[in-house]
Amino acid sequence: MNLLGVLEGILFVVGDEGITLSKICEIMDISLEEAKNLLKELRSTYENNARGIRISYLGDAFKLTTKQEHKEYYKKLVENPENNLLSSSALEVLAIVAYNQPITRVEIDEMRGVSSSHMVRRLVAKGLLKEAGKSTMPGRPNLYKTTSDFLDYFGLATLEDLPSIDMSKYDGGEQEKDLFTSIYKEEESQDE
């Protein structure tokens, strides 16, 4: 098995949360020395001028980051008005954060049912979300909240201007039961 490839994949999956050296050892079932050597080797691969990312050690964790010397291009990408349209996924993440902030990426993932790390990174890069400290949960994940740019983008003065949501209208369990029952009856009548 190509351990460099495994390490690269792990760094990609953990995204902006990063991963500690001890966690790399635990996940890959390798020694501390072996993990350090793999990180050095992968890091030297990324130092090549033909590569756009690097491995950085930030906040007691290793993570993939873009190269500082390319920032003018990334800035154009984020600031380009054509790229400022928000996808339904982006809107979903923004809504979850706006109504539940401060919130961790894992909590966003649980509400959406899919990974949100890439979308959270994009929204942070666009300035619509920002890190708002660390959670007290194990691993101390980042907390996210909306920014003043978020308010500007949606024409809101404050978060209190967000429309209120009456959750009592959404009894998902009863709707699912009715849907199942109606489908079941429909199938029954087709068999007759």
N, C-alpha and C positions, 0 to 999 in steps of 0.2 A: 504494500500500500504506500502511496506517495504521501508522506506526512506533511510535506510542504503544501501540497494541495489541500489537505485536510485543514491545516492551520489557516490558510488563506480563506477557505470557506467559513471557518469559525469566525474569523475577524469580520467577514462580510455580514454574516448572520447577526452578530451582536450589534452591529451598526454603531451609532453614536454613544451607546452605553459603554462600549469597550469591554475588555476582559482582563482579569488579573493573571499574572504568571502562574499562581497556584491553581487557578481554575483551569488554565490551559493544561497543566500537568494532570489534573484530575480527569478532565474530559478525554484527553488523548492517551491517558494511562502511560505517561512517560516521566522521566526524572526531571528535576529542576534544571540540571545542566543540559539535558537534551532539548528541553523547551527553549532555553536561552540560545542554544546553537541554531535551532530552527528559526527563531525570530531574527537572529543576526543574518542568516542566509537569505531569508525572505526579504528582509529590510534592504540588503545590498542589491537584490534584484530590482526593487522599486526605486533605488537611487539612480538607476539608469535614466538618462535624459528623455528616452522614448516613452517613459511611463508617466501617467498623470496623477498617480496616487503614491502615498508613502505610509509607512507605519509610524505612528506617533505614540509617545508615552505621555498621556495627559490624565490628571486626576487619579493617579494610582492604577491606571488601566491602559492596555494597548488597544489602539483602534486604527482603522484605515481613515486617512484624511487626504484631502486634495493638497497639491503642492502650492505653496505660497506664491511662487513665481508665475502661476497661471491665473491668479485671482482676477485679473482684468477681464478674462473671458467668462469666468463664472459670474462676475458682476453683470456683464451684458446679458447673460442668460436670465438672471433673476430680474433685472430691471426692464427687459424688453416687454413692452405692453402686450405683444402677441402671446407672450408666455405667462401673462398675468391672469388668464382665464382659469377659473378653478373647476376642476373635475368634480363629479359627484362624490368621489372618494374623499377629495380634499374638503368639500363642504360638509360631509359626514363627520370627518375628524374635527373640523372647526366647531361644529355644533356640539359634539360630545365634550370638547374642551371648554367651550363657552358656558355650557350649563353645569359642568361638574368641576370646574377648576378650583384649586390646582389638582392636577391628575397625572398619574404616571403613564408611560406608553403601554405598559402591560395592562393597566385598567382600560385604556382605550381599546387595545386588542380584544379584551374580554367582551366589551360592549359590541364591538363590530363583528367579532367572530373570525377576523383575519388579521394578519400582521400589519401594523401601521408604521413600522420604523422608517421606511422610505418616505412615506407621506409626511410624517412628523418632521423629518429632516428637511424636506422641501418647504414645508410651511414655516419652519424656523428660518431657512435661508431667504424666504420671501418677506420675512419680518412680521408675519401674522401671528406666530406663536413664539414664545421665548421660555427659556429655562427659568424656573422660579424656585430654585433650591433643591434640596434632597428630601426624599420621603424617609420615614422612619421604618419602612418595610425592610425585610432582610435584603442585603445587597445595596441598600440605599440608592434606589433608582432616582433619576431626575424627575422633578415635577414640572409640568408645563402649564402655561396659562396664556391667554390671548394678550395682544399688545394694543397700543393706541392705534397702530396702523390697521389692525383688525377692525376697530371701531370706525376709523375713517373709511375703510374699504366698503363697509356695509352701511355707512351713513348714520351711525349711532353716536349719541353723546356719551352715554354710559352703558354699562352692561344691564342696568335696570330697564333700558329701552328694548331689550330682547323680548320677543313675544313670549308670553307665558304658555306653558304646556300643561294641560290638565290630563295627568296620567290615569285618572279614574276612567276615562273613556276607552282606554286601551287595556282591556282584560284579555291578553293574549291567550291564556289557557282556555278560556271559554270559547274564543273564536276558533282555536285549533280543534277543540272537541266538536264544535258544530260542523266544521269543514270535514273532519274525518267521518262524522256520522252521515253527512249528506253524500259524500262520495261512496260510503259503504252502502247506503240505501240505493244509490244510483246503480251500483254494480249488481246489487241483488235483483233489481227490477230488470236489468238487462239479461240476467240468466234465466228468467221465467219465460 
